[in-house]
Amino acid sequence: MLSRLEAAERDLDDVMLRLADPEVVADQRTYCDLARRHAELTSLVDLFRSWRQADEDAREARAMAADDSELATDLAALGEERQAEAARIEESLRTALLPRHPDEGRPVIIEIRAAAGGDEAAIWAGDLSRMYQRYAESHGLTIETLESHPSESGGFSRITLGIGGKDAFGRLRFEAGVHRVQRVPRTESQGRVHTSTATVAVLPEVEESDIQLLPEEVRVDVFRSTGPGGQSVNTTDSAVRLTHIPTGIVVS
């Protein structure tokens, strides 16, 4: 473990030098990768230095206690206190050294959909949305509503949130799946308990990459407004839908 921590300390020094390179600053993708790596290494190295200092303090206090009979009791107590602190930090270091998910530090996109339960499922999806937003706020993360489809009875049939900040994906990636609630819903007049579900998809936000998109693989559909009449009705293309035929990805 010690050799890995010393290597991390050297890596941090190297990353700091590279971040000061004007060529790296000009390359935004490389700079962002290095900045993310700098944040990861800084927290680990800070822990390592705290552990090293506590361990040194404990050894020095024990050595001084052996040489000074008048202060031996106080110095021994100080040594035990710093040794306990070193042990606590060591546990944190072992956790910090566990393999990280490659997308751990990326921003995250959360899509919440009402599932079984009708109107109450939409209300439940709204409750989940507020829960994730409060959680993000309490941990200093940024929140943006990317898309929402409100339900008439409250909540959402579907809502998509973008959450950014330190370890956003790492904090939220295990939230993916079906979430169930059993309660008497607001839509129930006879006091019966209903079971409602909502699905949560958690995806890391991908970085921009260079791709080759062939025009013949994209189908373009345009739409025009409809209505009883008016100057621009049925004359202006007011919406467009692009479909990537090989993958089925649709953008509208």
C-alpha positions as CSV (number, residue, x, y, z in Angstrom):
1,M,0.0,0.0,0.0
2,L,2.8,2.4,0.9
3,S,4.4,2.0,-2.6
4,R,1.1,2.8,-4.3
5,L,0.6,5.9,-2.2
6,E,4.2,7.1,-2.9
7,A,3.6,6.6,-6.6
8,A,0.3,8.6,-6.4
9,E,2.3,11.4,-4.8
10,R,4.8,11.4,-7.7
11,D,1.9,11.2,-10.2
12,L,0.3,14.3,-8.6
13,D,3.5,16.3,-9.0
14,D,3.7,15.2,-12.7
15,V,0.1,16.2,-13.3
16,M,0.6,19.6,-11.8
17,L,3.5,20.2,-14.1
18,R,1.5,19.2,-17.1
19,L,-1.4,21.4,-16.1
20,A,1.0,24.4,-16.2
21,D,2.1,23.6,-19.8
22,P,0.5,26.1,-22.3
23,E,0.1,23.3,-24.9
24,V,-2.0,21.3,-22.5
25,V,-4.1,24.3,-21.6
26,A,-4.8,24.9,-25.3
27,D,-6.1,21.3,-25.7
28,Q,-9.4,21.4,-23.7
29,R,-10.0,17.6,-23.8
30,T,-6.5,16.8,-22.4
31,Y,-6.8,19.6,-19.9
32,C,-10.2,18.4,-18.6
33,D,-8.8,14.8,-18.3
34,L,-5.8,16.1,-16.3
35,A,-7.9,18.4,-14.1
36,R,-10.1,15.4,-13.2
37,R,-7.1,13.3,-12.5
38,H,-5.6,16.1,-10.4
39,A,-8.8,16.2,-8.2
40,E,-8.7,12.4,-7.7
41,L,-5.0,12.4,-6.8
42,T,-5.2,15.4,-4.5
43,S,-7.8,13.9,-2.2
44,L,-5.8,10.6,-2.0
45,V,-2.4,12.4,-1.5
46,D,-3.9,14.7,1.2
47,L,-5.1,11.6,3.1
48,F,-1.7,9.9,2.7
49,R,0.1,13.0,4.1
50,S,-2.3,13.2,7.0
51,W,-1.6,9.5,7.8
52,R,2.1,10.0,7.5
53,Q,2.1,13.0,9.8
54,A,-0.1,11.2,12.4
55,D,2.2,8.1,12.3
56,E,5.3,10.3,12.8
57,D,3.7,12.2,15.7
58,A,2.8,8.9,17.4
59,R,6.3,7.5,17.1
60,E,7.9,10.8,18.3
61,A,5.5,11.0,21.3
62,R,6.4,7.4,22.4
63,A,10.1,8.1,22.0
64,M,9.9,11.3,24.1
65,A,7.8,9.5,26.8
66,A,10.7,7.0,27.2
67,D,13.2,9.8,27.8
68,D,11.1,12.2,30.0
69,S,9.7,10.5,33.1
70,E,7.8,13.7,34.2
71,L,5.7,14.0,31.1
72,A,5.7,10.3,30.2
73,T,2.0,9.8,31.0
74,D,0.9,12.8,28.9
75,L,3.2,12.0,26.0
76,A,2.1,8.3,26.0
77,A,-1.6,9.5,25.9
78,L,-0.7,11.8,23.0
79,G,1.0,8.9,21.2
80,E,-2.0,6.7,21.6
81,E,-4.3,9.4,20.3
82,R,-2.2,10.1,17.2
83,Q,-1.8,6.3,16.6
84,A,-5.6,5.9,16.7
85,E,-5.9,8.8,14.3
86,A,-3.4,7.2,12.0
87,A,-5.4,3.9,12.1
88,R,-8.6,5.7,11.2
89,I,-6.9,7.4,8.2
90,E,-5.4,4.1,7.1
91,E,-8.9,2.6,6.8
92,S,-9.9,5.6,4.6
93,L,-6.8,5.1,2.5
94,R,-7.6,1.4,1.9
95,T,-11.1,2.4,0.7
96,A,-9.6,5.2,-1.5
97,L,-7.2,2.7,-3.1
98,L,-10.0,0.4,-4.3
99,P,-10.4,0.2,-8.1
100,R,-12.6,3.1,-9.3
101,H,-15.2,2.8,-12.0
102,P,-13.7,4.4,-15.2
103,D,-16.7,6.9,-15.3
104,E,-16.7,7.6,-11.6
105,G,-15.9,11.3,-11.9
106,R,-18.1,12.1,-14.8
107,P,-21.3,14.2,-14.8
108,V,-24.5,12.0,-14.8
109,I,-27.8,12.0,-16.6
110,I,-30.7,10.6,-14.6
111,E,-34.0,9.7,-16.4
112,I,-37.0,8.9,-14.2
113,R,-40.1,7.3,-15.8
114,A,-43.5,6.6,-14.2
115,A,-44.2,2.8,-14.5
116,A,-46.9,0.7,-12.9
117,G,-49.5,2.6,-10.8
118,G,-51.1,5.2,-13.1
119,D,-51.3,8.7,-11.7
120,E,-49.7,7.6,-8.4
121,A,-46.7,6.3,-10.3
122,A,-46.2,9.8,-11.8
123,I,-46.5,11.4,-8.4
124,W,-43.9,8.9,-7.2
125,A,-41.6,9.8,-10.1
126,G,-41.9,13.4,-9.0
127,D,-41.0,12.5,-5.4
128,L,-37.9,10.7,-6.7
129,S,-36.9,13.6,-8.8
130,R,-37.1,16.0,-5.8
131,M,-35.2,13.5,-3.7
132,Y,-32.3,13.3,-6.1
133,Q,-32.3,17.1,-6.5
134,R,-32.1,17.6,-2.7
135,Y,-29.4,15.0,-2.5
136,A,-27.3,16.8,-5.2
137,E,-27.8,20.2,-3.5
138,S,-26.6,18.8,-0.1
139,H,-23.4,17.5,-1.7
140,G,-22.6,20.6,-3.7
141,L,-23.5,19.1,-7.1
142,T,-25.1,21.1,-9.9
143,I,-28.6,20.2,-11.2
144,E,-30.2,21.0,-14.5
145,T,-33.6,19.8,-15.8
146,L,-33.0,18.6,-19.4
147,E,-36.5,17.4,-20.2
148,S,-39.8,17.0,-18.3
149,H,-43.3,15.8,-19.0
150,P,-45.5,16.8,-16.1
151,S,-48.5,14.7,-15.2
152,E,-52.0,16.2,-14.7
153,S,-52.3,14.8,-11.2
154,G,-48.9,16.0,-10.2
155,G,-45.4,14.6,-10.6
156,F,-44.0,13.5,-14.0
157,S,-44.6,10.8,-16.5
158,R,-40.9,11.3,-17.5
159,I,-38.2,13.7,-16.3
160,T,-34.5,13.9,-17.2
161,L,-31.9,15.6,-14.9
162,G,-28.3,16.5,-15.6
163,I,-26.2,16.4,-12.5
164,G,-22.5,17.5,-12.4
165,G,-19.8,18.0,-9.8
166,K,-17.2,15.9,-8.0
167,D,-17.9,12.1,-8.4
168,A,-21.5,12.7,-9.6
169,F,-21.7,9.4,-11.4
170,G,-19.9,7.6,-8.6
171,R,-22.4,8.9,-6.0
172,L,-25.5,8.0,-8.1
173,R,-24.7,5.1,-10.3
174,F,-26.2,2.5,-7.9
175,E,-29.6,4.3,-8.0
176,A,-30.4,2.7,-11.4
177,G,-33.4,0.3,-11.4
178,V,-37.0,0.0,-10.4
179,H,-38.1,1.9,-7.3
180,R,-41.3,0.9,-5.6
181,V,-43.5,2.6,-3.0
182,Q,-46.5,1.3,-1.0
183,R,-48.7,4.0,0.4
184,V,-52.2,5.5,0.4
185,P,-52.0,7.8,-2.6
186,R,-53.5,11.2,-3.0
187,T,-55.6,9.8,-5.8
188,E,-57.2,7.2,-3.6
189,S,-60.6,8.1,-2.0
190,Q,-61.2,4.9,0.1
191,G,-57.8,4.8,2.0
192,R,-56.5,1.6,0.2
193,V,-52.7,1.1,0.0
194,H,-51.4,1.0,-3.6
195,T,-48.1,-0.2,-4.9
196,S,-46.5,2.1,-7.5
197,T,-43.2,1.9,-9.4
198,A,-40.9,4.2,-11.3
199,T,-37.8,3.3,-13.3
200,V,-34.5,5.2,-12.9
201,A,-31.8,5.1,-15.5
202,V,-28.4,6.5,-14.6
203,L,-25.9,7.2,-17.4
204,P,-22.5,8.9,-17.3
205,E,-22.3,11.9,-19.6
206,V,-20.0,11.1,-22.5
207,E,-17.4,13.5,-23.8
208,E,-17.5,14.8,-27.3
209,S,-15.7,12.5,-29.7
210,D,-14.9,12.6,-33.4
211,I,-17.3,10.4,-35.4
212,Q,-18.0,9.9,-39.0
213,L,-21.6,10.3,-39.9
214,L,-22.7,9.5,-43.4
215,P,-25.5,11.6,-44.7
216,E,-27.1,8.6,-46.5
217,E,-27.5,6.9,-43.1
218,V,-29.7,9.8,-41.7
219,R,-33.4,10.1,-42.5
220,V,-34.8,13.6,-42.2
221,D,-38.5,14.2,-41.4
222,V,-39.9,17.7,-41.2
223,F,-43.2,18.8,-39.7
224,R,-45.5,21.7,-40.2
225,S,-47.9,23.4,-37.8
226,T,-51.6,22.6,-38.2
227,G,-54.7,24.6,-37.3
228,P,-57.8,26.2,-38.6
229,G,-55.9,28.9,-40.5
230,G,-53.4,31.6,-40.1
231,Q,-50.5,33.2,-42.0
232,S,-47.9,30.5,-41.3
233,V,-50.0,27.4,-40.8
234,N,-49.1,24.5,-43.2
235,T,-46.5,26.7,-44.9
236,T,-43.5,26.7,-42.4
237,D,-41.4,23.7,-41.4
238,S,-41.5,24.2,-37.7
239,A,-39.9,20.9,-36.5
240,V,-37.4,18.4,-37.7
241,R,-36.6,14.8,-36.7
242,L,-33.3,13.1,-37.6
243,T,-33.1,9.3,-37.5
244,H,-29.8,7.5,-37.6
245,I,-30.9,4.4,-39.5
246,P,-28.1,1.9,-38.4
247,T,-28.5,2.6,-34.7
248,G,-32.1,3.9,-34.5
249,I,-31.0,7.0,-32.6
250,V,-33.6,9.8,-33.0
251,V,-33.1,13.5,-32.4
252,S,-36.0,15.9,-32.8
